[in-house]
Amino acid sequence: MARATRSLLIKTVEELTAIGMAVTTACRILGLARSTFYRITRSYAHYRPVPNPVPHTGRYQPAALTSAERGDIVSVLSRDDYEELSVVQAYWRAFDERLVACSQRTFYRIAQAEAMVGDRRPVRPGTGTAPSRRKPIAAACKPGDLWSWDVTELRGPRSQDRYKLYLVIDVFSRYPVAWRIEHNEDRQFAVDMFTDAIRQWGAPKVVHADNGGVMRSRLLINALDDRGVLTSYSRARVSDDNPFSESLFKTIKYDPCWPGVFDTIDHARNWTRDYLHRYATQHRHSGLGWHTPAAVHNGTAIEVQRQRQENLDQYWTKNPRRFRRRPTAPELPKPTGINTHQLSQTD
C-alpha cells in the first residue's frame, strides 16, 4: 500500500471515530488493518526521534562485563589445558571451576570477538610452528574456475565392505566432472581421475578439497601443478569450508532411490552412474536459478531462461489479473565460491 494512500485512510478513520464510529468498524469498512492504524497513530503520539541517535554498541550497558571479567574469559580460553576444547566445553568446565561468571552466549560472543572460536592451539605438537589459520577463498564466476572434490563411503553387503566414492564437481555449475568408486583411497586413483577429467573438460583454475591424505598427496599436487592448477584446502576442524561437495553427498544419500547398502562394487558404480546422469541433466538446482547443472555447464541455461520468460509473458498477457506484478524468470546463476559470501560482506 502506498504511503499517501495509507495516510489518507488513517485520516479517514480518525474522522470517523471522531463522530462516534468504533475503530474496528471504521478499519473494516476502509480495508485498513487495525494493527496498522494503532501502530502508526500511536507512534506519532509517543515516538520522538532523536537528532543524533547513539548506536546500540556505543551505549553504556550497566549489565555489561567489566574489562577485568572479559580478560578472565580470554585467559581461560588461552589456557594450555583448554586449547583442545570447543568453546562450549571450555565454558562449562570453567563455570564448574568457578573461573567465569557469565552466560554461555556471552562467553562465546567474547571468544568470537577475540577470534578464538577455531583452533586455539599456539603451535603444532612437535614442530614449534604456528598452525595455518588462513581462510580458503576461491571464486567461481564461470564453469572451469573452481572444482571441488571429496571422498565418501558407500556401504557394502557386509559390515567390513566399504566402497570409496571419489567425486569432483564444477562449483559454478554443480556439474559432476569426474567420479570413480574403488575399494580404498589411493593417490594414484585420484591422479588418474583428474587426468581424465582435465583431458575431457580442460584444466580448472583451482581445485579445492579437504585435508585427507589423498587430497594432500605430493603425487596429486605435482600432477595438478604440472597442468597449471592451483590447489586450495579447507581449514582443520572447519566443517563448512568445503560445502559444495558435502552438499552433493547429502543430496545423493537422501535421494528416495538411494539403496543404502550396495550388493557389490559394480552395483554401486552402476547406480552412481545413473544417478549422476539424472542429477546433471534433470535436477533443477535451487542455487542455479532452477536450471540443471548440465545447462549451466554447457551454456544452454541462457536459452532456457529466455524460453521461460516468453512463457511467463504469455501467461501474464492472457491472465494479468492472476499476477500482482509482471512475472520474471529466475535469474541465471551468479558468481559463487568458497567463503566468497563472507568476503563480499566485508568489502
C-alpha positions as CSV (number, residue, x, y, z in Angstrom):
1,M,0.0,0.0,0.0
2,A,1.4,3.4,-1.0
3,R,2.3,5.7,1.9
4,A,0.0,8.5,0.6
5,T,-3.0,6.1,0.4
6,R,-2.3,4.7,3.8
7,S,-2.1,8.2,5.3
8,L,-5.4,9.1,3.7
9,L,-7.1,6.0,5.1
10,I,-5.7,6.7,8.6
11,K,-7.0,10.3,8.5
12,T,-10.4,9.0,7.4
13,V,-10.5,6.5,10.3
14,E,-9.7,9.3,12.7
15,E,-12.5,11.4,11.3
16,L,-15.0,8.5,11.5
17,T,-14.0,7.8,15.1
18,A,-14.4,11.5,16.0
19,I,-18.1,11.2,15.1
20,G,-18.6,8.1,17.2
21,M,-17.8,5.1,15.0
22,A,-15.7,2.4,16.5
23,V,-12.1,2.0,15.3
24,T,-12.7,-1.7,14.4
25,T,-15.7,-0.8,12.3
26,A,-14.0,2.1,10.5
27,C,-10.9,0.0,9.7
28,R,-13.1,-2.9,8.4
29,I,-15.0,-0.5,6.1
30,L,-11.9,1.1,4.7
31,G,-9.9,-2.1,4.4
32,L,-7.2,-1.0,6.8
33,A,-5.6,-3.3,9.3
34,R,-6.5,-2.2,12.8
35,S,-3.0,-3.0,14.0
36,T,-1.6,-0.7,11.3
37,F,-3.8,2.1,12.4
38,Y,-2.8,1.8,16.1
39,R,0.9,1.3,15.2
40,I,1.1,4.5,13.2
41,T,-1.1,6.7,15.2
42,R,0.5,5.7,18.5
43,S,4.0,6.1,17.0
44,Y,3.0,9.7,16.0
45,A,1.8,10.4,19.5
46,H,4.5,8.8,21.6
47,Y,7.7,8.4,19.5
48,R,10.0,11.3,19.0
49,P,13.2,10.6,17.0
50,V,16.4,12.0,18.5
51,P,18.6,14.1,16.2
52,N,21.8,12.1,16.8
53,P,21.0,8.6,17.9
54,V,23.8,6.6,19.6
55,P,24.4,3.1,18.2
56,H,23.5,0.3,20.4
57,T,27.1,-0.9,20.6
58,G,28.2,2.5,21.7
59,R,25.7,2.9,24.6
60,Y,26.5,2.3,28.2
61,Q,25.4,-1.1,29.3
62,P,25.1,-1.3,33.1
63,A,25.0,-5.1,33.0
64,A,28.0,-5.5,30.7
65,L,31.1,-7.4,31.9
66,T,34.0,-5.3,33.1
67,S,37.3,-5.3,31.4
68,A,38.7,-7.5,34.1
69,E,35.9,-10.0,33.6
70,R,36.5,-10.1,29.8
71,G,40.2,-10.6,30.5
72,D,39.4,-13.6,32.7
73,I,37.4,-15.2,29.9
74,V,40.3,-14.6,27.4
75,S,42.7,-16.1,29.9
76,V,40.5,-19.2,30.3
77,L,40.4,-19.7,26.5
78,S,44.2,-19.3,26.3
79,R,44.9,-22.0,29.0
80,D,47.0,-24.9,27.8
81,D,44.6,-27.5,29.2
82,Y,41.7,-25.9,27.3
83,E,43.3,-25.4,23.9
84,E,41.9,-28.8,22.6
85,L,38.3,-28.0,23.8
86,S,35.5,-26.4,21.9
87,V,34.3,-23.0,23.3
88,V,31.2,-24.6,24.8
89,Q,33.3,-27.3,26.5
90,A,35.7,-24.7,27.8
91,Y,32.8,-22.6,29.2
92,W,31.2,-25.4,31.2
93,R,34.5,-26.6,32.6
94,A,35.5,-23.1,33.6
95,F,32.0,-22.5,35.0
96,D,32.2,-25.6,37.2
97,E,35.6,-24.5,38.4
98,R,34.1,-21.0,39.2
99,L,36.6,-19.4,36.8
100,V,33.9,-17.4,34.9
101,A,30.6,-15.8,35.9
102,C,28.7,-15.2,32.7
103,S,26.3,-16.9,30.4
104,Q,27.4,-19.4,27.7
105,R,26.3,-16.9,25.0
106,T,28.4,-14.1,26.5
107,F,31.3,-16.4,26.8
108,Y,31.0,-17.4,23.1
109,R,30.5,-13.9,22.0
110,I,33.7,-12.8,23.6
111,A,35.6,-15.7,22.2
112,Q,34.3,-14.8,18.7
113,A,35.3,-11.2,19.1
114,E,38.8,-12.3,20.0
115,A,39.0,-14.8,17.1
116,M,39.3,-17.7,19.4
117,V,36.4,-19.9,18.2
118,G,38.6,-22.0,15.9
119,D,41.8,-23.9,16.6
120,R,43.3,-22.1,19.6
121,R,46.5,-24.2,19.8
122,P,49.5,-21.9,19.7
123,V,51.9,-24.4,18.0
124,R,51.7,-27.7,16.2
125,P,52.8,-30.5,18.6
126,G,56.4,-31.4,17.9
127,T,57.1,-28.8,15.2
128,G,57.1,-25.5,17.1
129,T,55.4,-23.8,14.2
130,A,52.1,-22.0,14.3
131,P,49.2,-23.8,12.6
132,S,47.8,-22.3,9.4
133,R,44.6,-20.4,10.0
134,R,44.3,-18.9,6.6
135,K,40.7,-19.0,5.4
136,P,40.4,-20.5,1.9
137,I,38.8,-18.1,-0.5
138,A,38.2,-19.3,-4.1
139,A,35.8,-17.7,-6.5
140,A,33.8,-19.3,-9.3
141,C,32.4,-16.9,-11.9
142,K,32.0,-19.4,-14.7
143,P,32.5,-23.1,-15.4
144,G,36.1,-24.2,-15.1
145,D,37.1,-21.6,-12.5
146,L,36.8,-23.9,-9.4
147,W,36.4,-27.6,-8.9
148,S,35.7,-29.1,-5.5
149,W,36.2,-32.8,-4.6
150,D,35.9,-35.2,-1.7
151,V,35.6,-38.9,-0.9
152,T,32.7,-40.5,0.9
153,E,31.9,-44.1,1.9
154,L,29.3,-46.4,0.5
155,R,28.1,-49.4,2.4
156,G,28.6,-52.9,1.0
157,P,26.7,-56.1,1.9
158,R,29.0,-56.9,4.9
159,S,30.0,-54.6,7.7
160,Q,33.6,-54.6,6.6
161,D,32.7,-53.8,3.0
162,R,33.2,-50.1,2.3
163,Y,33.4,-48.6,-1.1
164,K,35.0,-45.2,-1.7
165,L,33.2,-42.7,-4.0
166,Y,35.6,-40.1,-5.4
167,L,33.6,-37.2,-6.7
168,V,34.7,-33.9,-8.4
169,I,32.2,-31.2,-9.2
170,D,32.4,-27.8,-11.0
171,V,31.4,-25.4,-8.3
172,F,29.8,-22.7,-10.6
173,S,27.5,-25.2,-12.4
174,R,27.5,-28.0,-9.8
175,Y,28.2,-30.4,-12.7
176,P,29.9,-33.7,-11.7
177,V,33.0,-33.5,-14.0
178,A,34.6,-36.7,-12.7
179,W,34.0,-39.7,-10.3
180,R,35.1,-43.2,-9.6
181,I,34.3,-45.9,-7.0
182,E,37.1,-48.0,-5.6
183,H,37.7,-50.3,-2.6
184,N,40.1,-47.9,-0.9
185,E,41.5,-44.4,-1.2
186,D,44.6,-44.2,-3.3
187,R,46.5,-41.2,-4.6
188,Q,47.1,-42.8,-8.0
189,F,43.3,-43.3,-8.4
190,A,42.9,-39.6,-7.7
191,V,45.6,-38.6,-10.2
192,D,44.1,-40.8,-12.9
193,M,40.7,-39.4,-12.2
194,F,41.9,-35.8,-12.6
195,T,43.9,-36.6,-15.6
196,D,40.9,-38.0,-17.4
197,A,38.7,-35.0,-16.3
198,I,41.2,-32.4,-17.4
199,R,41.6,-34.2,-20.8
200,Q,37.8,-34.0,-21.2
201,W,36.9,-30.6,-19.8
202,G,40.1,-28.7,-19.7
203,A,42.1,-27.7,-16.6
204,P,40.3,-25.6,-13.9
205,K,42.0,-22.6,-12.3
206,V,41.6,-24.0,-8.7
207,V,40.9,-27.4,-7.2
208,H,39.6,-27.3,-3.6
209,A,39.5,-30.2,-1.2
210,D,39.6,-31.3,2.4
211,N,42.7,-32.3,4.3
212,G,42.7,-36.0,3.6
213,G,45.9,-37.9,2.8
214,V,45.0,-38.4,-0.8
215,M,44.0,-34.8,-1.3
216,R,47.3,-33.5,0.1
217,S,49.5,-36.2,-1.5
218,R,52.5,-34.8,-3.3
219,L,51.8,-37.0,-6.3
220,L,48.4,-35.3,-6.9
221,I,49.7,-31.8,-6.1
222,N,52.5,-32.2,-8.6
223,A,50.1,-33.6,-11.2
224,L,47.8,-30.6,-10.9
225,D,50.7,-28.2,-10.7
226,D,52.1,-29.5,-14.0
227,R,48.8,-28.5,-15.6
228,G,48.8,-25.0,-14.1
229,V,46.1,-25.8,-11.5
230,L,46.2,-24.2,-8.1
231,T,45.2,-26.2,-5.0
232,S,43.1,-25.0,-2.1
233,Y,42.3,-26.8,1.2
234,S,39.8,-26.5,4.0
235,R,40.9,-25.4,7.4
236,A,41.3,-28.1,10.0
237,R,38.2,-28.6,12.1
238,V,36.1,-26.2,10.0
239,S,33.2,-28.2,8.6
240,D,31.8,-25.6,6.1
241,D,35.0,-24.9,4.1
242,N,34.0,-27.5,1.5
243,P,30.2,-27.0,1.3
244,F,29.6,-27.9,-2.3
245,S,30.9,-31.4,-2.2
246,E,29.3,-32.1,1.2
247,S,26.0,-30.8,-0.1
248,L,26.1,-33.1,-3.1
249,F,26.9,-36.1,-1.0
250,K,23.9,-35.4,1.2
251,T,21.7,-34.9,-1.9
252,I,22.9,-38.3,-3.2
253,K,22.3,-40.2,0.1
254,Y,18.9,-38.6,0.7
255,D,17.6,-39.5,-2.7
256,P,14.4,-41.7,-2.5
257,C,16.1,-44.2,-4.7
258,W,19.2,-44.5,-2.6
259,P,19.7,-48.2,-1.8
260,G,21.6,-47.6,1.4
261,V,23.5,-50.9,1.0
262,F,25.0,-52.0,-2.3
263,D,25.3,-55.6,-3.2
264,T,28.6,-55.3,-5.0
265,I,31.0,-52.6,-6.1
266,D,29.6,-52.9,-9.6
267,H,26.2,-52.3,-8.2
268,A,27.5,-49.1,-6.6
269,R,29.1,-48.0,-9.8
270,N,26.1,-48.6,-12.0
271,W,23.7,-46.9,-9.5
272,T,26.0,-43.9,-9.1
273,R,26.5,-43.6,-12.9
274,D,22.7,-43.5,-13.5
275,Y,22.1,-41.1,-10.6
276,L,24.8,-38.6,-11.5
277,H,23.4,-38.5,-15.1
278,R,19.9,-37.8,-13.8
279,Y,21.3,-35.2,-11.4
280,A,23.3,-33.4,-14.1
281,T,20.6,-33.4,-16.8
282,Q,17.2,-33.4,-14.9
283,H,17.7,-31.9,-11.4
284,R,16.6,-28.3,-11.2
285,H,19.0,-26.8,-8.7
286,S,17.8,-24.1,-6.4
287,G,21.2,-22.5,-6.3
288,L,21.3,-22.3,-10.2
289,G,18.0,-20.4,-10.7
290,W,16.3,-23.8,-11.1
291,H,18.4,-24.7,-14.1
292,T,20.1,-28.1,-14.4
293,P,23.9,-28.4,-13.8
294,A,24.3,-29.5,-17.4
295,A,22.5,-26.5,-18.8
296,V,24.7,-24.1,-16.8
297,H,27.9,-26.1,-17.6
298,N,27.4,-26.1,-21.3
299,G,25.9,-22.6,-21.5
300,T,22.3,-23.5,-22.7
301,A,20.8,-22.0,-19.5
302,I,20.6,-18.6,-21.3
303,E,18.3,-20.1,-23.9
304,V,16.2,-21.9,-21.2
305,Q,15.8,-18.6,-19.3
306,R,14.7,-16.8,-22.5
307,Q,12.1,-19.5,-23.2
308,R,10.9,-19.4,-19.6
309,Q,10.4,-15.6,-19.8
310,E,8.5,-16.0,-23.1
311,N,6.2,-18.5,-21.4
312,L,5.6,-16.2,-18.4
313,D,4.9,-13.3,-20.7
314,Q,2.3,-15.3,-22.5
315,Y,0.7,-16.3,-19.2
316,W,0.7,-12.7,-18.0
317,T,-0.8,-11.4,-21.2
318,K,-3.6,-14.0,-21.1
319,N,-4.4,-13.6,-17.4
320,P,-3.0,-10.4,-16.0
321,R,-5.3,-10.5,-13.0
322,R,-3.7,-13.6,-11.7
323,F,-0.4,-11.7,-11.0
324,R,0.3,-8.8,-8.6
325,R,3.2,-7.8,-10.9
326,R,4.6,-8.8,-14.2
327,P,6.4,-12.2,-13.6
328,T,10.1,-12.7,-14.4
329,A,12.0,-15.9,-14.9
330,P,14.6,-16.8,-12.2
331,E,18.0,-15.2,-12.7
332,L,20.9,-17.0,-14.2
333,P,23.5,-18.3,-11.6
334,K,25.6,-15.6,-10.0
335,P,29.3,-15.9,-9.0
336,T,29.8,-18.1,-6.0
337,G,32.8,-19.9,-4.4
338,I,34.4,-21.0,-1.2
339,N,33.9,-18.3,1.5
340,T,33.3,-15.6,-1.1
341,H,30.0,-14.6,0.6
342,Q,31.9,-13.6,3.7
343,L,34.4,-11.7,1.6
344,S,31.6,-9.7,-0.1
345,Q,30.1,-8.8,3.3
346,T,33.4,-7.2,4.4
347,D,34.0,-5.2,1.3
